[in-house]
């Protein structure tokens, strides 16, 4: 709870910096503030579970561990804003404040003990994303992305809210512990399972899983690159962690029918995402379909029973850190260009070997190649899923991992086998720092997996 209050206070402080015309101090102060909030979150992790406002907010090891990941990702994203918003300093306080308030919504989404707080958190996060997606008002693509995301997201929120209403009508409570206990009774009103299905559909939209993925490629391509990085990493990780908590808390004993739905959605997301990614020439669209396939992998954690929360934390950490490193390189390469096509990356290995190496490492991690965190994430995930009895699903997941190598290597080959289109451009130290730190943390996860797995 103290973490959430501190984040909101930091967001308000950003707006005050604008009033006092101290824009240059915003990013350094926010980064320092987020590091302090991270320390506060660690202290809450080590404490006993705490309940606030009649169980509206529950601070547990699960919420604190994922909140820590969200804070680390936000530090990276805010740091990148220093260079990204260089030509738009007059509004930097707005952009950074929105990201901080988005973080508050993210923390609320994994700390809820009540469906009302869950919906409040998801709307805070969603509205911030709608604004950021359309934040480049001079770009038609950005305007289209913001409008498309807003319309599709509004429908998803309506479906999700309708599901919450049906569950309340069936149970007479918004408290997830009460709902979980009542759901074990012999007779349940028909609208309770309908409500669960509607909430599941709403959350599948948020993680961009098939068949609710159609918005992702267009929104990712049209949004400013830094916003796409946020959607691909922080927003996706928040949504899958929240879905995991909802399913495991409200419906601990997953029925065979619901397991079958998860398996079908997981297979469809992995397969459609990877096959469609093979055809892309725009790197942001390619990573959008890559994110859809990774959503399918992450859904597999819902099928496991023992210590699957630790596996989910590890997988999301490895995926998000690789995503941050990859998008940092994309920001560097495409900062002065009109698009993010593959041709922009031709000869990057010659022009900037370090950035090319970082992007290569990020893509190899996403593909699940040793020694990176992504390989061990898939290894632990597949092992748990086999133990749960879903061997066919793991076989399909391995095949999809092999398919993904095709489009990741298409970008890698473009960097090392093609001639550069332009002369080398200077690179900001911030881009170097963020990219190097993110990929080093990803590799460290591979060498020390127990550090994350044992947190939950």
C-alpha positions, 0 to 999 in steps of 0.5 A: 500500500505504501508503494502505491501511495508513493508512486501516486505522489511521484506522479503528482510531483512530476506535474508540480515540476512543470509548474515551477519550470524545472523540466530538466530535473524531471527524469533524474528526480523520477528515476531516483524516486522510483529507485526509492519506491523499489526499496519500499516495495522490497521492504513490503515483500519481506513483511507479512501479507497486509490487507487494506480498506476491507481487503480492497488492496492486498499486499503479498509476496506475489504483488510485491514481486511483480510490482518490483518488476513493474518499477524496474521496467518503468525506470528503463522506460522513463530513462529512455524518455530523456532522449525520445522527448528531446524535441518536445520538452514542453510536454515532457512532464505530461508524458512522464507523469502519465507513465507514473500513473500507469505504473500506479494502475499496474501495481493496483492490478496485482494488489487487488483483493476486490474486483472493484479495485481490479477494474479501477487499476485496469482502467487507470492503466488503459486510459494512460495507454490510450493517451500515449498511443495517440500522443504524436498528434502530427502523425496520422498513424499515431492518431489512428492507433490511439483511436483504434486502441480506444475503441477496441479497449472500450469494448473489452472493458465493457465485456470485462465489467459485464462479467464482474457484474454477473459474478457480483449478481451470483455471489453478492460480493466483490471480494475475491476470497469470498467469491473463491469460497462460495464458488466451491458450493454445489450449486452455482447460478448459471451467470457465475461461469458466464461472468468468469468467461467474460472476464477471461475474454476481457483479459485475453484482449489486454494480453493480445491473445488469439482471437482478440489480438487484431488490434496489436499489430496496427497499434504497435506500428502506429504508436510512438516507438517508446509507447510501443516498447511500454505496451510490449513489455510493461503492459503485457506483463501486467495483464498476464500477471493479473489474469494469473491472479484472477484465475488462481484465486477465484477458480483454484481448481480449474475445470477440464473444460476451462483447461481445454479453452486455455490450451486452445487459446495458447496453441492458437496464439503461439501458432498465429503469432509466429506464422504471421511474424514470418511475413512482416517487414516492419520490425514493430509489427514483427514484435507485435506478432512475437508478443502474441506468440509469447502471450500463448507461452505465458498462458501455459502457466495457468495449467500448472499447479505448483510454483507456477507463479515463480515460473511466470515471474521468471518468464515475464522478467526475461521477456520484458528485459529482452524487449526493453533492450530490443526497443532501445536499439529500435529507438536508436536506429529509427529515431530520425526515420519515417518507419521501422522497416527491416531496411533501416537495420541493414549494416547495423553490425558495421555501423554500430557493432555494440547496438547490433550485438545487443539487438541480436542477444535480445532476439536470441533470448526471445527465441529461447536460445542459450545462454539467455534468460529466455531459454531457461524461462521456456525450459522451466515452463515446459518442464512444469507443463509436462509435469501437469500432463500437457505433453502435446501442448509442449511439443507444439510450443517447441515447434513454435519456438523453432518457427520463431527463429526464422523471423528473428534471424531475418532481422539478425541477417539484415544487420550483419549481411547487408550493406548500410543504407546510411553513415553511422549516427551518434548514439546517446549514452542513455541508449547504451546504458539502458540497452546494456543493463537490460541485456546484462540482467537478462543474461544474469537471469540465465545464470542465476534463475533461482534468484527470481524463481525462489521469490514466489 
